[in-house]
Amino acid sequence: MDQEVAKPEFCEKEYLVYLEKLNDQGTNMFNAAPYLQKEFGLSGYQSTAILRYWIFSKRR
């Protein structure tokens, strides 16, 4: 069953671009939330929600 994940209201395009760059560099994306936190000053909740959205959007 496909799961739909809504885009978090606090998700900015620059966060998704950053995740793409990490992915292109070979980063284990399941562990990428702390990178978002550090780079953009996001909370753990925010970075995890954005990462979850990014991961599920790649499955489409």
Rosetta constraint file for C-alpha pairs under 8 A:
AtomPair CA 3 CA 56 HARMONIC 7.83 0.50
AtomPair CA 4 CA 56 HARMONIC 7.38 0.50
AtomPair CA 5 CA 52 HARMONIC 7.74 0.50
AtomPair CA 5 CA 53 HARMONIC 5.81 0.50
AtomPair CA 5 CA 56 HARMONIC 6.56 0.50
AtomPair CA 5 CA 57 HARMONIC 7.71 0.50
AtomPair CA 6 CA 53 HARMONIC 6.80 0.50
AtomPair CA 7 CA 11 HARMONIC 6.80 0.50
AtomPair CA 7 CA 50 HARMONIC 7.52 0.50
AtomPair CA 7 CA 53 HARMONIC 5.97 0.50
AtomPair CA 8 CA 49 HARMONIC 6.77 0.50
AtomPair CA 8 CA 50 HARMONIC 6.57 0.50
AtomPair CA 8 CA 53 HARMONIC 7.50 0.50
AtomPair CA 10 CA 46 HARMONIC 7.57 0.50
AtomPair CA 11 CA 15 HARMONIC 6.85 0.50
AtomPair CA 11 CA 16 HARMONIC 7.94 0.50
AtomPair CA 11 CA 50 HARMONIC 6.10 0.50
AtomPair CA 12 CA 16 HARMONIC 7.05 0.50
AtomPair CA 13 CA 17 HARMONIC 6.28 0.50
AtomPair CA 14 CA 18 HARMONIC 6.06 0.50
AtomPair CA 15 CA 19 HARMONIC 6.28 0.50
AtomPair CA 15 CA 36 HARMONIC 7.27 0.50
AtomPair CA 15 CA 50 HARMONIC 7.74 0.50
AtomPair CA 16 CA 20 HARMONIC 6.26 0.50
AtomPair CA 16 CA 50 HARMONIC 7.87 0.50
AtomPair CA 16 CA 54 HARMONIC 6.71 0.50
AtomPair CA 17 CA 21 HARMONIC 6.35 0.50
AtomPair CA 18 CA 22 HARMONIC 6.31 0.50
AtomPair CA 19 CA 23 HARMONIC 6.10 0.50
AtomPair CA 19 CA 32 HARMONIC 7.72 0.50
AtomPair CA 19 CA 36 HARMONIC 7.98 0.50
AtomPair CA 19 CA 51 HARMONIC 7.77 0.50
AtomPair CA 19 CA 54 HARMONIC 7.76 0.50
AtomPair CA 20 CA 24 HARMONIC 6.10 0.50
AtomPair CA 21 CA 25 HARMONIC 6.26 0.50
AtomPair CA 22 CA 26 HARMONIC 6.57 0.50
AtomPair CA 22 CA 27 HARMONIC 5.44 0.50
AtomPair CA 22 CA 29 HARMONIC 7.61 0.50
AtomPair CA 22 CA 32 HARMONIC 7.94 0.50
AtomPair CA 23 CA 27 HARMONIC 5.31 0.50
AtomPair CA 23 CA 28 HARMONIC 7.33 0.50
AtomPair CA 23 CA 29 HARMONIC 6.47 0.50
AtomPair CA 27 CA 32 HARMONIC 7.37 0.50
AtomPair CA 28 CA 32 HARMONIC 6.74 0.50
AtomPair CA 32 CA 36 HARMONIC 6.75 0.50
AtomPair CA 32 CA 51 HARMONIC 7.26 0.50
AtomPair CA 33 CA 37 HARMONIC 6.37 0.50
AtomPair CA 33 CA 44 HARMONIC 7.28 0.50
AtomPair CA 33 CA 47 HARMONIC 5.09 0.50
AtomPair CA 33 CA 48 HARMONIC 5.40 0.50
AtomPair CA 33 CA 51 HARMONIC 6.24 0.50
AtomPair CA 34 CA 38 HARMONIC 6.14 0.50
AtomPair CA 34 CA 44 HARMONIC 7.42 0.50
AtomPair CA 34 CA 47 HARMONIC 7.22 0.50
AtomPair CA 35 CA 39 HARMONIC 5.98 0.50
AtomPair CA 36 CA 40 HARMONIC 5.83 0.50
AtomPair CA 36 CA 41 HARMONIC 7.42 0.50
AtomPair CA 36 CA 42 HARMONIC 6.70 0.50
AtomPair CA 36 CA 47 HARMONIC 5.73 0.50
AtomPair CA 37 CA 41 HARMONIC 4.99 0.50
AtomPair CA 37 CA 42 HARMONIC 4.43 0.50
AtomPair CA 37 CA 43 HARMONIC 6.06 0.50
AtomPair CA 37 CA 44 HARMONIC 6.62 0.50
AtomPair CA 37 CA 47 HARMONIC 5.90 0.50
AtomPair CA 38 CA 42 HARMONIC 7.20 0.50
AtomPair CA 42 CA 46 HARMONIC 5.95 0.50
AtomPair CA 42 CA 47 HARMONIC 5.96 0.50
AtomPair CA 43 CA 47 HARMONIC 6.14 0.50
AtomPair CA 44 CA 48 HARMONIC 6.02 0.50
AtomPair CA 45 CA 49 HARMONIC 6.09 0.50
AtomPair CA 46 CA 50 HARMONIC 6.14 0.50
AtomPair CA 47 CA 51 HARMONIC 6.05 0.50
AtomPair CA 48 CA 52 HARMONIC 5.98 0.50
AtomPair CA 49 CA 53 HARMONIC 6.18 0.50
AtomPair CA 50 CA 54 HARMONIC 6.14 0.50
AtomPair CA 51 CA 55 HARMONIC 6.08 0.50
AtomPair CA 52 CA 56 HARMONIC 6.19 0.50
AtomPair CA 53 CA 57 HARMONIC 5.97 0.50
AtomPair CA 54 CA 58 HARMONIC 6.35 0.50
AtomPair CA 55 CA 59 HARMONIC 7.00 0.50
AtomPair CA 56 CA 60 HARMONIC 7.29 0.50
